Amino acid sequence: MATETAVDVVMPQMGVSVSEGTITKWLKEEGDPIEADEPLLEISTDKVDTEVPSPASGTLTQILVQEGETVAVGTKLAQIGGSGGAAAPAPPEPEPVVVSPPAAAAVSPQPQAAEQPSGNGGRAFISPVVARIAAEHGIDPAGITGTGRGGRVTKQDILAFVAQPVSAPAAQPTAKIEEPAPAPPVAPPPAPQAPSPPSAPQAPAPQPQAGEQLEPVTAMRRGIAEHMRRSLDTAAHVTSAIEVDMSRIVAARERLKQEYQAAYGVNPTYLAFVARATVLTLRDYPYVNGELRGESIVTRNYVNLGIAVELAEGKGLIVPVLRNAEGLNLLGLARGIAEIARKAREKQLLPDDVQGGTFTITNPGGYGTFHGTPVISQPQAGILGTYALVKRPWVVQDELGNDVIAIRPIMNITLTYDHRLVDGAYAGRFLHDLRERLESWEGDGG
């Protein structure tokens, strides 16, 4: 049943550390009917892209925040039901702090959100960032022309105001003196000062050349870029690789595939087998599942296993986490991997779903890749790469102990590790034991 009273759609709290989100796409237009829990819009944060469901059934009467705009958690985005009428969106009412002019007393170094007089005689909201900058520079925001919604002073407005050169006060006329006093002794001229370097001109906005297209960097892509760069600047990356004869895994998968799909609707992928063997092997190599935290080494008796998932059309890579993977058998891991991959691609993950990982597996082998050097997800100490399963000629021993060439399904597996914590020999032993576990697979891999 449609909602008669107005229901607000607000920017949701997408995790403890997430304070704002960007509207990437409205899935409905003003005037469209919508059902409760039907996807209404897509938002992007620095951690995850996700869909926001409608909080009620009815008609979408107002859209207050447009695509591409970034707003704080709790900001009213739209309205369902009611009579409509355009009211500008505003964040939740903060404790007002009036920013004083320069002559007033000093303001706290970290002011709360403030208000400034608006053109209609009311008070316009000022974000905490703007209030802090105003306090630091002794600026009254009321004297700045805002370019934000409803004349609101934005961070860019106040930074541009601060960057303006300060004009010297005009000289005041003096009364005419008929008999001036004797001039004081002439002081030596001051040493010439080096001219200050000219400020760098602001780079012009990039313009597409013939055949090019420009698109804005999403919050997720920006977060990926910053995280990967920070990891390379932090960890001492080293990659080691092994070749694994997956004959026993191929046979086990063929035996289980029909059973798992018929009884549980789950496909036991090769990734699930590798994940199971990895979790079991990590019990003996706590540093690979650990981290450096300041001057301490952190080890754990649990594994929160991250699985890298590519989003549609190459729009990002996300690593949802299977918590306490050490307690999952092969079926549980296969089911969990399928579920987090589905939620990632359908934009149903929350920021908390991608936090807290202790070790990560990435699987580019599904596209035929046979080798790679993945980047560690900070603050973890290692990431495992699984690659294409390829039939290759392989030297084996026959029943008489003679070396012969046979065709075997071979998979390359890499371990990229932080050499600050994990040494090469330690990583090599981990890979050796992982290979032994895969090549001698029996039952559930234990």
N, C-alpha and C positions, 0 to 999 in steps of 0.2 A: 504494500500500500504506500502510495506517495506521501511524503512528509509535507504537512501543511505549514508547520512553523519553520522558521529559518534555522538551518544547521550550518555552522561554520566549518570550513575545511582549513586546517592550519598546518604549517610546516612541522612534521613530526620530529620527535626526539629520536635520532637514528644511532644512538650510542652515547656512552658517557662522555667521550672526548669530541663529539661532533656538535658544533654550535650553530652551524648554518648549512644551507643547502641551495642548490641551483635548480631552477625549473628547466628541464630539458625538453619536455614535450607534454602538451595537454592532449589527452586522448578523447576528450569531449569538448564541444563548443557551447557557448551560452545558448540556452533554450533547449538543449538536448536533454531527454530523460535519462535517468541513470538509476541502477539498482544498488542497494547496499552491498558492499564488498566487491563491486565491479571495479576494475582498474579505471582510475580517473586521470592520473597524471604520472609522469616519470620525473624523478629527481636524481640529482647527482651530488655526491659529497666527495671529499678527498679519499674516501675509503671504499665506496661502493655505489653503483647505480641500482636503483630499485623502483618498483611501481608503488604508488600510493593508492589504496582502495578507497572507494567512496564510504564515508561514515554513515550514510543514510540513503534511502530511496527518495526520489523526487525529481525535480527539474533543476538543472544547473542554471541559476539565475544570474550569477555574477562570477567573472574571473577578474581578480584584483591584481595578480602578479603575472606578468607576461613571461613567455619563454626567454631564457637567457638571463633572467634576473636572479640575483643571489640575495637571500633574506635570512634572517635569524630564525632559530627554532621558536615556534609559537606564533610566528607571523600569520595573520589571516590571509589565505591564498584565494579562497573562493567562497561562495555561498550556495547552498542547496535549499530550495524552497523559499518562502517569504516573497516579498514584493520586489526585491532587487534594490536598485538605487546605489549609485557608485560611491562607496565610502573608501577612502584610501587605506590600504593595509597598514597596520602599525604593529610593531612588536609588543609583547606583553608590557603593561605599564610598569616602568621601573620606579624606584625611589628617586624623585626629582632632585637634581643638584643644579643650582643656578651658577653658571660660570660668570665670575665677576670681571669687570673691566680691569685693565692693567694696574690701576692705582689701588685696587682692592687687596685684601689680605690674600696670602698664598693659598692655593688649592691643593688638596691631597694629591700625591703623585699618581694615584690610580683612581680617578674619579669614577663615579657611576654614570649611567646614562643621564644626560641633562636635557633641558628644554630651552628653547629660545623663542623670542617673540616671533609670531608669524604675521603675514600680511593681513590676515583677517581678524587680528586682535587676539587670537588664541596663542597657544604655545606649540611650537614645532619640536618634534623629537630630535635629539642629538645622540648619536651612538656614543658608547664609552670611549671608543678610539678617538673620535672628534673632540670629546670633552677633555681627554688627556692631553692631546696636542695643543688645544687652546690654553689649558692651564700652564703647560710647559713654556709657552711663548707669550703668555700674558695677553691673549687675544680675546676680545668679546665676540663670540660667534654671531651675535645679532647684527654686526656690521658687515658680514660677508654675504654676498649673494649666492644662494644655494642653487644647485642644478638638479638636486634629487627630486623625488616625488613630492609635490606640494611645496616646493621651495626649500626642501630639507638640505642642510649643509652636509655634504659628503666628505669622506676622507680626502678625495682628490681636490675638492674645493679648498679645504683649509691648508693642504700642503702647497697648493698653487699660491694661496695668499701669503703663506710664510716665505715662499721663495721670491716674492716680489721685492725689488730693492727699496730700501727705506729712504725717502726723500729727506734731505737736510732741511730743518726749519728755516723759514724765510727770515732774513735779517730785519730787525726792527729799526725804524728811523730814529736817529739821535738828535737831540737839540743842538743848535749851533753854538759853538763856544768861540767867543771873540778872541780870548787870549789863552791858547792851549798851554798846558803845563809843559815844562821841558821834557823832551823825549828821553827815555831811559837809554842806557848804553846799548848799543846794537849787539845782540848775541850772535855768535857764529851760526850760520844756517845749519839746520839739522842734516844729518847724513841722508842722502836720498834712499828711499825705500824701494825695494824691488816691486815692480808692479805685480799685483795678484793675477794669477793665470785666468784667462777668460773661461767662463763656465762652458762646459760642453753643450753644444746645441742638442736639443731633444731630437732623437731619431724619428724620422717620419714614419707613419704607419706603412707597413709593407703593402705594396700594390702588386696584384697578380700580373704576370706577364702573359703573353699569348699562349693559350692552351693550359694555363694554370687555374686552379681554384683554391680559395682560402677558406678555412673553416676554423672556428675558435677551438682552442685547447680546452677539453673538458676537465672538470675537477678531478675525475678519476685518472685521466692521462697525466695531468700535472702531478698527482700524487705518486703514480708509478715512476715518473721521471725523477722526482726528488728522492724517492726511496731507493731506486737503483743506483743513482749517483752517490747517495750517502753510503750505501753498502760498499761500493768500490773504494770510496775514500776512507772507510773504516777498517774493513777486513783485509787480511792478506790472502787473496784468492789463489788456490792451487786446485787443479783438476787431475784426478787419476781415473783410469778406465780399465774395465775388464771385458772379456768375451765370455758369454755363458751359453752352454749347450742346453737349450730349453726343451729337449726331447721329452723328458718326464712331465714337464709342465703342459706341453701340447697334449700328451696322452691323458693327463688328469683333467684337463679342461674339456676334452671330448667326452669323457665319462660323465662329468658333472653338468655339462651345459644343458642337456635336455631335462635333467632332474630339477635344476635350479629354475629354469624358465617355466616349467610346468607347475611346480609347487609354490614358487615364490615370485615369479615374474622378474627374475634377476638374471642378467647375463654375466657369468664369471669371466671377466676380461683378464688378459695377461697382466694388466696393471694391478688387479686385485691380488694375484699370486705374488707379484713382486712386493707389493705393500705388506702382505702377510709375512713374507720372509724377512723384509726389512725391519719390521717391528720386533720380530723375534731376535734378530741379530743385534739390534740396538741395546738389548738388555746387557750384552757383554761389552758394549763400547759406549759408556755414559758420556764421554766427552763429545762424541759425534751428535748426541742428543742434548748437549749442554749449551752453555753460553758464558762469555766473559761479562761480568757485571762489576764495573769499577775495578777494584783490586781483588775481586773474588771470582772463583770458578763455580758456576752453578751446575749441579747435576740433578737428575730427576729419576724417580721410580715410575714415571708414567710417560706416555708418548702422545702428544697432541699433533696429529699428522696432518700437515697441509697438503692439499692436492691442487696443483695449478690447473685452472680451467680457462680456456679462451672464450671470450664473448663473441657474439655473432658479428660478422663482417669485420673482424679484427679491431673492434672498438675498445679493446682492453683485455687485460689478463688479470684474473682474480684468483686468490688462493683461499678458498674456504677450508675450515679446519674440522677434522674428525677428532673429537676430544676422547681421551682415554682409549686410543686405538689398541693399546696392549690387551684390553679386555675383549676385543672382537675377534671372532674366528674368521675363516675365509668367507663364509656366507655373509657375516656381518659387515666385513670390509667391502665386499662387492656391492651389497645393498647401500651402504653408506656413501660410497664413491658415486654410485648412480644418482642418489638423492641430492647430494650437494651440487653435482654437475647440472642436474635439472633445475634446481633452485637458482643457480648462478645464471643460466641461460634465459630463464623466465623472469629474471630480475626480482626474485623473492628473498634474496639474502639481506640480512641486516648487518651493520658494521661489527656487531659482536660476533657474528659468524665467521669473520675473517681475522680475528685477533686471538692471541694466545698460543699460536703454533710453536712447536719445539723443533720440528724437523719437517722438510718439505720434499715431495716428489713431483717432478715435472715430466710430462710424457709427450715430447714432440715426435716420437717414433711413429705415431699414427699417420703421419704424412710422409713417411719414408725416410726421415732423417736418421742417419746412422751414427752421428757423433755431435757433441756440443759441449759448451762450457757455461752452464747456467750461473746466474748471479745469486748469491746467498741472500735470503730474506732476513734482514736484521731483526732482532739480535741473535738469530740462530747461528749455529756453527757449521752447518752443512746442508747441502741440497743434492738429491739423487736424480740423475737423468736417465730415463729409459728410452730406448731407440728401436728402430724397425727390426722386426723379426724376419730374418732373411735366411733362405736355404743356401748353405755353402758347403763346399768340399771340406771335410774335417778328418783329421787323423785320429783313428780309434784303434783299439786292440781287438783282434778276433779271439775266438775261444781258445786258440793256441798261444795267445800272448803276442802275436805278431802285429806290427803296425800296418794298418790298411786305411785306405781313403773311403769315407762314407759321406753321404749327404745328411747334414744335420741342420735343424733350425737354430740359428745363432742370433743372440741379441747382445748388442753392446750396452753396457751400463757404466755411467760415470758418477763419480762422487766429487763434487766441488766442496772444499772445506776451508775453514779459516785457519791458516797456518799459525796464527797467534796461539791457538788452543790445541789444534789437532796436528800432530806430526805426520810426515809421509808414511813412515813405517806403520803407525797406528791406523791410518786410513787404508793402507794396503792390506793389513790383517782383517779389517772390517770387510773390505770387498772380497777377500779370499773366502771368508766364512759365509758371506752372502751367496757367493757362487756355489759353494759346497751345498748349502741348504737348498738352492734351486735345482741343482743337477741331481740331487739325491732325494727329491721330493717324494714324500709318502704321507698318506692321510691328509691331515690339515697343515702339513709343513713343519710340525713340531719335532 
